[in-house]
Amino acid sequence: MTPVELSRTVLRAMRHAVDAGELSVAVPETVGVERPRPGGCGDYATNVALQVARAAGRTPRQVAEAVAPRLAAEDGIAGVDITGPGFLNITLARSPAEALVRDVLARGRRYGHVHPDTGQLAQLHAPREVRALVVADAARRILRSQGTLVRLTCDAAPDPRWVDVLGVRVDAYGIPPQPLAGLRPVPAPADPLPLGRDAARWALLHPAAHDHPRTDPAHGGDLHLAQRESNPLFRVRYAHARCRALSRNAAALGFDAHPGDVHPHDIPHPQALLAALGDHPAVLAAAARHRAPDRLARHLVVAADALLAYQHAVLPRGDEKPSATHRARLALAEAAGTVLAGGLSLLGISAPAYL
């Protein structure tokens, strides 16, 4: 269950409490859910009870006590605890590895995306600076993945090379009629175009907005072109290519992927890879909420490193015959490749099958 889906579930539980006469209050159109803060528990928490308590004429805890049983009865919810003055702490039903892998493979590159559209609109504005526009372009892609319609404007027409080489797209340009909170990351210190589309976009997107990107070859900019482990972009794209190679090699051995139990005693352990896949929807939601593509880029590095550590356990070795375990391991690897490809696509970066 994604954060957006969980938000809808919380609102549905509150509506049921209102319909049953347990609360008398207007149900808000949206509600925020986030990871529990210190003192909380479970997978997610929401302060919706505190938001509506005054309008309901009840204390926040009384509102939470009315909503909690109905929320706990929803599909996908394992339990609900009330902490502090009235925070609802939600524990999701645990999905086994097989269910997670099936979900990823069924949704493909749209795993973690929100469908249908939420109806929400977002206005993004960026100065005429290459990094600001690339960050805004990636933020637009990620927001669309979360069901939000986006309009991107810029102070002036972008350099045509930014459009042709970097794939930047702007809906309108010119000083906006009213002040907008624009995206203003630290500018690129040097022209990133010589790096090419993929490396240039990664160089501008991977650092946090307040960090200086490396685009100057004299100061480490050429790292983004290096095919070695010290280059995070190379590790992500190499991990994706390895997934495709594993599928080709498995076909040559006469078997294909089939989701199943991936045992925790596998060497190396699959937990890190499963955790990275399970976190992907929440990462997309957070990257959209904060207009921060760097969160997605760093998450892809985590997923890639987990896959590269696990890949050696996928195929049979020596005279070992392919088994259900190998098919399940291959399915997990293919799910990881799907997440890597989908994430790179949202960043505007290609995911080659051969590298």
Helices and strands as residue ranges (DSSP letters): H 3-19, E 44-46, H 48-56, H 60-72, E 77-83, E 87-92, H 97-107, G 108-110, E 121-126, H 130-145, E 149-154, H 160-166, E 172-173, G 193-195, H 197-205, G 217-219, G 221-225, H 232-252, H 271-289, H 293-310, G 311-313, H 324-346
